Amino acid sequence: MMNSMSNVEFLKALMTQSFKLVETDVIDQYQVSFVLKQDDVHQALITLKNAGWIQMSYLSAIDWPDENKIELVYILMNWERPVHIQIRTKVDRNDPVMPSIINIYPGAKYYERECYEFFGVKFPGNPDYEKQLILEVWDDMPPLRKDFDPKAYSDKKFTKREYKEDYLVLSEQNNKKEKREERKTRAESLKGGQKI
Amino acid sequence: MKQMKLFLGPQHPGMHGNASVHLYVDGDIIKKSFLLPGMLHRGFEKGMERHTWINNISLIPRVCVVEPDINEMAFAMGTEKLLGIEVPERSHWIRMIILELARLSIHLMAYGGLGGPTGNYTLMYHAHADRNSILDIFEQITGHRVYHQYIVPGGVRKDLPKGIEKDIHAFLDSLEKRYEEYRDLGIENPSIVARIKDTIMLPEAVVWELGVTGIGMRSAVGKPYDLRKVMPYARYDQVEFEVPTSIYSDARSRIDCKLKEIIQSISIIRQCLAKMPEGPVRIPLGRGQSMRWTVPKGYVYSPVESSRGEFGYYMVSNGGTNPWRVGVRGASYPQGLLGVEKYLPGTRLDDAALWIDTMGVCSPEIDR
């Protein structure tokens, strides 16, 4: 394949001249990340798609409750110039809305549905984003947000199960000496039975 | 004729895993279809945030049931990237042996799985018997048959046992000998060829639209787009292997590529065993504390070439003892969800199981 470092340099030059980057990070020779403002994301994705990054590998979100933001991440891949690009942007956590990218990358359709289900990010432009996908009849906050507590949810949702005490070992009545002897002889008699 | 609704799976010989395909059929032509995931959702991504980095090693192999080792590799590589460490040389080679043995095992299982939808169970029994030999080797190396928890951040758990090379070579020789037999049983068998030839087409445009990777992509595009080649990890740049491709992606050519990969994997394992240096296999990461070590802040995407395509972990650390977020990019996500919805309608009912089988749709990595 071609010289990979030049691919990263090429990408940095391409992105710097077209957009106002919040942050750029070169992770290694095969991976680079750009942090953009929310309004620039679509234009950046179109630019990168035209430059050859025609595969969208992954779309997801990260919850940052302290900053009151949800960070969206798009990962793109070009097999001719092998570099994975992370495009990240932060949206407001109270009302997260990000216009859909299915017109640029049709494969994003189900990733967006999943992202709505697990983070509550709305994707106007995607006709099905509100349909349920994995979680059936979910009635709580989106579960991958940091303030969702699975333990509290399960306590609220399901009745506490009561367990019976182990009869043989824990019951005081059964732990008496003669009972123990009885069990022992019974066990031995069974052993004898097996020999025949 | 009236449209009828049918369910393919979760209880069906052609369905691998707990997912169901809802089909609306007219006669035997599919008019509308979609996948219903969610039967296997166990909250992995949430669970990983609640465990420490090293604890997660026991959780992540469960993300993909039949092919657990790629999960460990992606997670370990991502953690090492965040930590900025390099693992010992010997552990790279051991990792490659494990990954290629796992690739053989899943290819055999997938090829045997072809026996389900096409009704040739002999193939399935033969393939599973050979897979069992691989599980025996895994048991000797790692102590476990399916979920190995062997590749960990910092190297591999322990060195290879003495004399395992002999067993691996013996197995590879026997598999190589049976390779032609496998071809005769499966893709050279006229009764199966009639089912798989020219069915379930995947044109190149569709590949890029969906984002299909792995054998699906390579069999349509005809170029060696394999992560082991284009961005080599471990020591894949130091072994010689070819990436089988084709430019006509029907079910048969995809299975053909899969079988050719078996030969390549055998060759890679032999090269690894020959080239592997001596030395340590693991470096300790916990400075003072064995479990609660921290990982510097950062965002990293760590991809691995699985038997079904690009499989990656997106890992975010905020500098704590637990991962802040781990996202799993399942290799069969695009073809399993969007592919079934968009490109299954128009095909015949009995080809639906072939789509699921030859595209390698794995339901646990959709419900993670």
Chai-1 contact restraints between the chains, C-beta under 6 A:
chainA,res_idxA,chainB,res_idxB,connection_type,confidence,min_distance_angstrom,max_distance_angstrom,comment,restraint_id
A,M1,B,V230,contact,1.0,0.0,6.0,A-B,restraint_1
A,I27,B,V300,contact,1.0,0.0,6.0,A-B,restraint_2
A,Y30,B,M231,contact,1.0,0.0,6.0,A-B,restraint_3
A,I54,B,W208,contact,1.0,0.0,6.0,A-B,restraint_4
A,Q55,B,G211,contact,1.0,0.0,6.0,A-B,restraint_5
A,M56,B,G211,contact,1.0,0.0,6.0,A-B,restraint_6
A,S57,B,R329,contact,1.0,0.0,6.0,A-B,restraint_7
A,Y58,B,R329,contact,1.0,0.0,6.0,A-B,restraint_8
A,S60,B,G327,contact,1.0,0.0,6.0,A-B,restraint_9
A,I62,B,V316,contact,1.0,0.0,6.0,A-B,restraint_10
A,I62,B,R325,contact,1.0,0.0,6.0,A-B,restraint_11
A,I75,B,Y301,contact,1.0,0.0,6.0,A-B,restraint_12
A,W79,B,Y225,contact,1.0,0.0,6.0,A-B,restraint_13
A,P82,B,V230,contact,1.0,0.0,6.0,A-B,restraint_14
A,P82,B,M231,contact,1.0,0.0,6.0,A-B,restraint_15
A,H84,B,Y301,contact,1.0,0.0,6.0,A-B,restraint_16
A,P106,B,E209,contact,1.0,0.0,6.0,A-B,restraint_17
A,G107,B,L210,contact,1.0,0.0,6.0,A-B,restraint_18
A,G107,B,G211,contact,1.0,0.0,6.0,A-B,restraint_19
A,G107,B,P334,contact,1.0,0.0,6.0,A-B,restraint_20
A,K109,B,L338,contact,1.0,0.0,6.0,A-B,restraint_21
A,Y110,B,L337,contact,1.0,0.0,6.0,A-B,restraint_22
A,Y110,B,L338,contact,1.0,0.0,6.0,A-B,restraint_23
A,I134,B,P37,contact,1.0,0.0,6.0,A-B,restraint_24
A,I134,B,G38,contact,1.0,0.0,6.0,A-B,restraint_25
A,I134,B,H41,contact,1.0,0.0,6.0,A-B,restraint_26
A,I134,B,D367,contact,1.0,0.0,6.0,A-B,restraint_27
A,E136,B,G38,contact,1.0,0.0,6.0,A-B,restraint_28
